[in-house]
Amino acid sequence: MIERLSYWIVVLQMPIYIAQKDVEGGLGWTHIEKGIIYFWWAIVQNLSPLLFGTLADKYGQKRIMFASFFIVIIGFISMGTLHTFYPFLFSTLLLGLGLGMFKSAIQGAISNELNSKNSASGWGTYILLVNLSVFFAPPIAIYLKGIDWTWLFYGSAIIFSVNYLILLLFSQQTIKTTNHNLDFKNYFKLLLQPRIIYFIILVAGFTILYMQFYETLPNYIYDWIDTANFAKKYNLPKFLLSDYGNGLSISFEWLYNINTGLIVLFVLPLSIITKKFSIIKTISLGMIIASVGLALSGLLFEASIVILGFIVYTFGEMIVNPKLTEYFSSISEPDKKSTYLSFLSLSWTIGLAGGGLIGGYLYHHFGDKANLAQKYLNDVLNINHNNPSTAFEILKQKTGFTNSNLTNLLADKYNPETFWIIFILIGILASLGMLIYNKYNNKYYNFRNKEVV
């Protein structure tokens, strides 16, 4: 919970901090640069469990966690200190390495405490507690960045350091150490099973979708979604609002708390309900629901529809995520829990890294309002302007339009909502692939009844 709280305080703000052109104190880089950062960050954070999952099984999860804490804290502090591209990139890699080490160790420790009777509710509880902490991230993040962007990162480091105290409560009986040999040949033999490879590719399709919801949608909301009228109509309290140029609008951080709040309320009931059904079919259904939610959030500009999209997407995500972990846990050998769960990280590596690059490139060219304003100046008004950070304000001066009217003009001209179509299709294809996997892979292990079905 502490790890996720400190992480989400930073990660929700990263798209804005890195690439939003009109945010004071931000880096103001391009979405392509943002995509490159997310690409390498995702690779390190999600590939490191492939190694450290095995090391945690051999040497003990507690030892791996202890080392990871130090690396994570250094990563947060350096992100708040370094403001040029390559040093900042390196600091995200440090953070990713530490978080990857921690993830493999903590999931292995939890998996060791679960069995066939409590696995579904156990992983559901894990997701519940993670999201309970994430629920508090937006107000803390808003407060810290209100002081200074640097304190967003320093504050996360301070919060994360509490984990050192919590780790003292873990006994060696709580976190178990196995005695199997560190055998990379056997490791890759397990990894390269056809069903594992196919499943990893399919899950990568979902993680590409997931990447856009959390790493591109904040920029899209900031650029294109006008929630000022919605906030005014329902008289929302000021602590939920920010001024994005169109009047007081709903802070995007609080929109994401819809996601977190629903997960806290419903992930355990859903885990219990879906326990009765095929894991793979349930994952497929969740992917379809998430794809529909992303479509509602991105394809339409109406605030109420976007909020509905957040709700729909969240139910898809809370169905998929626990089931992915549950599936890999159910097919793993008893002394290789961390190893098998580390395979899931490979899916996240492919999806988040690829989604970061693809999403950054496409949004830079087809969705970034600052770049589209610059394009309008150059192509329509024949004004040679090379600075996207000031293009929107100059265009507003030239046209005499309000922020809202000018945003609508650019949306009608360039249709930024089409950015989402490719990712929605990827989510649908991944869901269909899961049904094919379920049909033809008739030897997967069913943890509920210990049978091959």
Buried (B, 14 or more C-beta within 10 A) or exposed (E): BBBBBBBBBBBBBBBBBBBBBBBEEBBBBBBBBBBBBBBBBBBBBBBBBBBBBBBBBBBBBBBBBBBBBEBBBBBBBBBBEBEEEEEBBBBBBBBBBBBBBBBBBBBBBBBBEBEEEEBBBBBBBBBBBBBBBBBBBBBBBBEBBEEEBBBBBBBBBBBBBBBBEEEEEBEEEEBBBBEEEEEEEBBEEBBEEEEBEBBBBBBBBBBBBBBBBBBBBBBBBBBBBBBBBBBEEEEBEEEBBBEBBBBBBBBBBBBBBBBBBBBBEBBBEBBEEBBEEBBBBBBBBBBBBBBBBBBBBBBBBBBEBBBBBBBBBBBBBBBBBBBBBBBBBBBBEEBBBBBBBBBBBBBBBBBBBBBBBBBBBBBBBBBBBBBBBBBBBBEEEEBEBEEBEBBBBBBBEBEEBEBBEBBBBBBEEBEBBEBBEEBBEBBBBBBBBBBEBBEEEEEBEBBBEEEEE
